Amino acid sequence: MGRYTGIKKIKNINPNVGVLGAEYYKPVLYPEIEVTPDDIYVITEFGDRLDLLAHSFYGDVSLYWVISTANPDKINMGSLTILEGTQLRIPVDLNQIIENFKGINK
């Protein structure tokens, strides 16, 4: 599966921002992820990455964005790596998070 699989393309209809009719990928929006009492907190170890943590907790590497979005002050945008010793929140209400994601990215 490619990185852009499932991301919709839209056509430019504004002549002030580029070529009319040019196609580009629609931005992906991520939901706010509320803190819940059931969330898990981990301290990262050497070699931890967001995709590997997503696989460990959710069984799906593509859900790395859930952990990233839940920890905006601790994750470098555009990176899967995390500094060793960083405390991360792992949200557990995955079904609600994914429904919210789908809802804002119709």
N, C-alpha and C positions, 0 to 999 in steps of 0.2 A: 504494500500500500504506500503510495507516495505522500509526501508531506502536504500537498495541496488537495488531496483527494477529499471530496465533500465540501470544499469551499466554493461558494457560488461565484460566478463571474457576472459582472454587470457592465453595461455600456455607458460611456460618458455622454451625458446630455447637456453639459455645461461648457460652452465654448471658452469660458474664462479660465478653465483649469486644465486644458489639454485638447487633444484632437477629438472632435465630435465623433461619436460612434466607436472610439477605441475601447477595447475590453480590458478590464482589470479585475482583480480579486476583491470581492466585498470584504471589508474589515470584519474580523471575528471579534465579538464582544464577550467579555467574561463577567459572570454575575458576582455580586458581593457575596462573600461566604461568611455567614454569621458564626460566631463562636457558640458552641454547644457544650454542655457538661460532659458529653460522651466523647468529645474529641480526644485524640491520642497525642501526646507530646513525646518527641524523641530528640536525642542529642546525636548529631551526625558524627560519623566516624570517617577516617581516611578512606577515600574511594567512593563514598556515597554520592549519588547523583539523583536528580529528581525523577528521571525515568525509572531508575532501579528501585527507588522507594515506592513509586506508583505501582510497579510490578509486585513488590513485596506486600503492600497493603491492599491493593485493588485488583491485582492479577492482570493489569493492563498498563503497559508502558506509556500508551498515548494519553493517559489521564494525569501525566506529570503537571499539567496546567492547574489542576485542582490544588495541589500542594503549593505551587508557585503563587497562585492567586490568594491563598489563605495566609501567605507569609510575605506580603509585598515589601516589608522593611528589611527582610533578611535574604532576599533572592536578587541576584543581578539580572536585570531584564535581558532576555535572549540567551541565557546560559542555563545549562542543566547541572552545572557543578555547584557545590556548596562547600563553604569552608568547614573543616573539621571542627567539632565542638559547638556547632550552631544548634540552638534549640528550635525545632520546627513543630508547627501544629499540623496534625494529619486529621482533616475532617472525616467524620465517619458517615454522615448523612448523604452518601453519594447519590442516591436516587433523586433526592430533592435538588441537589446541586446540578445534576445533569438535566433535569426538567427545566430548571431556571435558565440554564445555558441554551437549551433548545428554544425556549420561549423568547429570548431576546435576539436569537439568530435565525428567525423564521425566514 
